[in-house]
Amino acid sequence: MIQTYLPEAKQGDKRIILLNGEPIAALNCLSSGNDFRNNMAAGGTVAQTKITLREHEICVQLAERLRKDGLIFVGIDVIGGYLTEVNVTSPTGVREIYRLDDTRLVHQIIQWVEQVTF
């Protein structure tokens, strides 16, 4: 895969966790300084962040399609207000969000699963 380099990536690559199309948390992934990539697997670090209005709009635009495709638990990546990835197989970031601000997404996810009838 090839994608255009976005200069805004220097400010981070935001991972937004969505549950049934709704954003429930986010974190900012930052480069280690030894690599231009911001991802944790490349040694990047993470920081607390908030979801901006633009990022919320992206989530709203994706929600119906994600639900239609049965993609209940996903992580999207946003750089500079642009959607760059949709991670659908075990999106990372849940443990890091818990470590950063004590938000226990696991409980929220399990509660959602327990309430849903398929």
Sequence and secondary structure as in RCSB ss.txt:
>XXXX:A:sequence
MIQTYLPEAKQGDKRIILLNGEPIAALNCLSSGNDFRNNMAAGGTVAQTKITLREHEICVQLAERLRKDGLIFVG
IDVIGGYLTEVNVTSPTGVREIYRLDDTRLVHQIIQWVEQVTF
>XXXX:A:secstr
      GGGGG EEEEEEETTEEEEEEEEE  SSSS   GGGT EEEE    HHHHHHHHHHHHHHHHTT  EEE
EEEETTEEEEEE SS S HHHHHHHH   HHHHHHHHHHH   
